[in-house]
Every structure is written in C-alpha cells, then in structure tokens.
C-alpha cells in the first residue's frame, strides 16, 4: 500500500511539473508570435536628413508643450494664470503655423 501512495505522489509531481513546463513553453510561443507580428507590421523608415529630423523634433516639442499648457489651463482656477496660459497657447500656435507653413 505504501508503494502505491509513493507511486501516486511521483505521478502527481510529474504531472504538475509537466503542466508548469507546458505553460512556460506556451507563453514563450505567444511572445515569439507577438514579436514576429510586430516585426512584420513595422514599415522600414526612410532616412531623414538632419534638418528634417530637427524639424520633426521641434514640431513634436511644440505639440507636447501645447498639450501640457492645455492640461494646466483645465486645472487652473486663477483667472490671471488662465490668461497667461492662453497667451502662451496662442504663441505656440503661431510658432507651429510658421514651422508647418
């Protein structure tokens, strides 16, 4: 009888080990599939000139600054501060127009 319980214990341990390994391999497979999918969907980027890259960076910096000012304007309670933020937004809008135009 003791031999049966030992055998049962070994089989349960083996089954547990195999299930854990199967889950591990499955997650690795999913990771690999996701990596393959993301590589396939990415298009090769065209080489940018230093001037074009600087232009894109500057436009993105202005856009992010504008976004930050809008968030501050939403949370501001002081009318003077709101006027200052609106003025800064107007200035950023003009800079973006000059940059794109």
Beta strands, then each sheet from edge to edge (+ up, - down):
end
